[in-house]
Amino acid sequence: MDVSSKSSDMGSVQVEALKKSLDVTERATLKVIESATEQSKQVSAQKSGIGSNLNITG
């Protein structure tokens, strides 16, 4: 194996590592977005009095 072949192998390893890193980052970002969406729905439900927390006074 010559130097250029080793360099090419290292480059492909780095590309695969970057792809995996991007995939993990994408999944984490989607989880954050889903969580924020769910929290937004809960806040809206609480403000309107509709949902799991009913605001009944009187």
N, C-alpha and C positions, 0 to 999 in steps of 0.2 A: 504494500500500500504506500503510495507516494504522498507527499505533502498536500497536493491539491485535492486528492481523494479524501484525506482526513479533514481538510477544511470544509469540503462539501458535506461530509457526514455531520460535522458539528453544526453547519448551517441548517440542515434539515431537522436536527434535533431541536435547535432553537426555534424553528418555525413551528414544530409540533407543540413545544412548550407554550409558545405564544398563543396558539389556537386553543389549547386547553385553558389557559389563563383567561382568554376572552370568553370562552364558554361559561366558566365559573362566574366571571363578572356579570355576564348577561343573566344567568339564573338568579344571582343575588339581587340584581337590579329589578328583575321581574317580581321577586318576593317583596321588595320594598314598595314597589308600585301597588301590588295587590293589597298589602297591609294598609297603605295610605288610603286606597280606595275604600276598604272596609271601614276604616276609622271615620272617613268622611260620611259614609252612609249612616254610621252610628250617631254621629254628631247631628246630622240632618234629622234623623228619627227622634232624637232627644229634643231638639228645638221645636219640632212640629208636634210633639206629643204622640207620635205614631211609632210603634216599634215595641221593643221589649221593655222599655222604661216609660210608662205612661205618667204624665204629670197631672194627677187628679188632686185638686185641692177643694176644700169647702166643707 
